[in-house]
Amino acid sequence: MTDPAPAHGAAAAPATAPSALRTGEDGVVRCAWAIGDPEYRRYHDEEWGRPLRDDERLFEKLCLEGFQAGLSWITILRRRPAFRAAFHGFDVDRVAAMTAADVERLLGDAAIIRHRGKIEAAIGNARVTQNLGEGLGELIWSFAPPARATRPRELGDVPAITPESTALSKELRSCGYRFVGPTTMYALMQSAGLVDDHFAGCHRAS
């Protein structure tokens, strides 16, 4: 997901576009996208933009970003417990061992996104991950861009794709991964902390 972020309510927020930052009911300034839904707020405060290098958790994010394509990210967040149950906690070896019968079973599971291509891609991506010559985290983080000189202040300051996300997408596709387009990979970079797009003024930007 390519959403932006905000600052602590007690501090004066820097000049920025009104749509970039919002103050929550708890008095804390956050990225505007994180206001309104408790799960979005938790995700914004506890996950988004925090560096993540664990191979299994990165595999989970890679899969979930693929499932999100064409949908809102909050839909995925609300269904994440069901995804974890359906895909064995995103244990790479267990997902790689899933069969055509498992695909048919998951197509009947209303708690997840019932999209054959995305389900099959998650299983196929696990098999690709098994055969990488390096860890998934090592591969993904090798495309991390230099840190921003300044934080974004307006929605327009946050890109949808970057040269690094395009290069990562190309590399993953060459390995055999699916549902890893440049926009999806930039969302992964944001989520896993390869980039930190919290807006200037966000309490997470301090």
VOGU-3710 file (C-alpha; in Angstrom, 3 decimals, decimal comma):
1> mtdpapahga> 0,000/0,000/0,000  1,345/3,406/-0,872  -0,103/5,632/1,808  1,574/8,643/3,528  1,832/9,744/7,482  1,777/12,605/10,674  3,380/14,152/14,402  2,582/14,250/18,095  -0,538/16,223/18,891  1,214/18,254/21,555
11> aaapatapsa> 3,744/19,591/19,071  3,029/22,156/16,395  2,996/20,429/13,041  5,201/21,973/10,346  3,577/23,716/7,406  2,226/20,985/5,158  -0,748/20,204/2,974  -3,898/19,854/5,126  -4,584/16,454/3,590  -1,216/15,010/4,601
21> lrtgedgvvr> -1,642/15,057/8,403  -4,603/14,601/10,705  -5,026/14,543/14,460  -6,714/11,473/15,866  -9,200/11,250/18,706  -6,242/10,471/20,973  -4,677/13,847/20,128  -1,819/12,307/18,153  -0,971/13,602/14,686  -0,642/10,876/12,081
31> cawaigdpey> -0,604/10,400/8,333  -4,127/11,174/7,193  -4,620/7,650/5,825  -4,185/6,188/9,320  -7,110/8,083/10,840  -10,537/6,566/11,198  -9,897/2,840/11,482  -8,258/1,335/14,596  -6,441/-1,323/12,561  -5,002/1,287/10,201
41> rryhdeewgr> -3,848/3,290/13,228  -2,177/0,240/14,790  -0,517/-0,647/11,507  0,707/2,924/11,024  2,053/3,210/14,568  3,568/-0,260/14,964  4,542/-1,552/11,508  4,579/0,832/8,575  8,069/2,153/7,909  9,791/0,058/10,578
51> plrdderlfe> 12,755/-1,899/9,168  11,901/-5,584/8,768  14,525/-8,108/7,680  13,069/-11,440/8,804  12,678/-13,719/5,764  9,385/-15,280/6,850  7,712/-11,994/7,748  8,941/-10,451/4,481  7,498/-13,406/2,601  4,186/-12,736/4,346
61> klclegfqag> 4,264/-9,077/3,337  5,208/-10,006/-0,220  2,192/-12,316/-0,430  -0,219/-9,884/1,199  0,867/-7,018/-1,035  0,135/-9,304/-3,983  -3,319/-10,137/-2,642  -3,969/-6,415/-2,143  -3,607/-5,614/-5,850  -6,854/-3,955/-6,923
71> lswitilrrr> -8,208/-3,791/-3,370  -7,871/-1,492/-0,362  -5,123/-2,302/2,124  -7,551/-2,231/5,041  -9,327/-5,200/3,457  -6,080/-7,168/3,700  -5,285/-6,019/7,231  -8,689/-7,107/8,500  -8,258/-10,505/6,883  -4,626/-11,042/7,853
81> pafraafhgf> -5,415/-13,480/10,698  -7,411/-15,579/8,228  -4,591/-15,406/5,674  -2,129/-16,571/8,320  -4,370/-19,491/9,207  -4,902/-20,405/5,554  -1,209/-20,198/4,651  0,321/-21,862/7,720  1,605/-18,625/9,203  3,417/-18,015/5,903
91> dvdrvaamta> 5,986/-20,659/6,729  7,759/-20,870/3,367  8,260/-24,636/3,374  4,674/-25,386/4,350  3,251/-22,985/1,773  5,544/-24,446/-0,903  4,167/-27,910/-0,102  0,558/-26,869/-0,708  -1,187/-28,690/-3,541  -3,879/-28,155/-6,141
101> adverllgda> -6,345/-29,559/-3,611  -5,319/-26,811/-1,183  -5,935/-24,214/-3,883  -9,461/-25,529/-4,407  -10,058/-25,547/-0,657  -8,895/-21,943/-0,291  -11,121/-20,866/-3,162  -13,985/-21,805/-0,864  -12,622/-19,863/2,113  -14,638/-16,650/2,351
111> aiirhrgkie> -12,321/-15,298/5,069  -9,514/-14,629/2,552  -9,380/-13,174/-0,974  -10,621/-15,958/-3,228  -8,568/-15,256/-6,325  -7,089/-18,334/-7,974  -4,171/-16,500/-9,558  -3,132/-14,858/-6,306  -3,464/-18,074/-4,289  -1,405/-19,990/-6,827
121> aaignarvtq> 1,128/-17,143/-6,919  1,609/-17,306/-3,136  2,369/-21,023/-3,374  4,609/-20,553/-6,390  6,426/-17,659/-4,725  7,139/-19,878/-1,723  8,761/-22,418/-4,022  10,857/-19,711/-5,642  11,894/-18,490/-2,176  13,031/-22,001/-1,262
131> nlgeglgeli> 15,416/-21,997/-4,205  16,926/-18,546/-3,799  20,680/-18,550/-3,510  20,315/-15,950/-0,749  17,711/-15,086/1,854  14,630/-13,208/0,712  15,431/-10,381/3,125  18,963/-10,076/1,788  17,641/-9,900/-1,761  14,932/-7,331/-1,012
141> wsfapparat> 17,161/-5,116/1,114  19,843/-5,034/-1,582  17,454/-2,670/-3,411  16,951/-0,270/-0,498  17,433/3,334/-1,669  19,489/5,932/0,200  17,617/7,616/3,042  15,605/10,687/2,075  17,344/14,011/2,656  14,007/15,481/3,763
151> rprelgdvpa> 10,685/13,980/4,748  7,655/14,269/2,488  5,299/17,108/3,401  2,509/16,671/0,857  0,773/13,712/-0,738  2,449/14,554/-4,006  5,868/14,060/-2,413  5,264/10,319/-2,078  5,854/8,373/-5,298  3,947/5,337/-6,488
161> itpestalsk> 7,056/3,757/-8,002  10,772/4,488/-7,894  13,819/3,272/-9,836  14,588/0,964/-6,900  11,097/-0,554/-6,765  11,212/-1,040/-10,530  14,596/-2,766/-10,277  13,400/-4,959/-7,407  10,309/-5,915/-9,388  12,440/-6,845/-12,393
171> elrscgyrfv> 14,782/-8,957/-10,278  11,976/-10,804/-8,493  10,197/-11,479/-11,777  13,415/-12,861/-13,243  13,548/-15,267/-10,297  9,991/-16,420/-11,011  7,949/-14,373/-8,511  4,453/-13,234/-9,496  2,315/-10,232/-8,466  5,460/-8,197/-7,792
181> gpttmyalmq> 4,985/-5,150/-10,015  6,882/-1,885/-9,347  3,964/-0,242/-7,520  3,430/-3,314/-5,348  7,145/-3,419/-4,576  7,190/0,236/-3,549  4,328/-0,514/-1,171  6,422/-3,387/0,214  9,382/-1,038/0,627  7,203/1,345/2,626
191> saglvddhfa> 5,705/-1,407/4,756  9,032/-3,117/5,490  10,922/0,095/6,220  13,231/0,182/3,215  11,815/3,676/2,840  10,224/5,854/5,509  7,428/7,931/4,039  5,935/9,230/7,290  5,188/12,885/6,677  7,118/15,626/8,410
201> gchras> 5,067/16,296/11,496  3,892/12,711/12,025  4,566/11,390/15,521  6,376/8,479/13,845  8,605/10,906/11,926  10,324/12,174/15,052
//
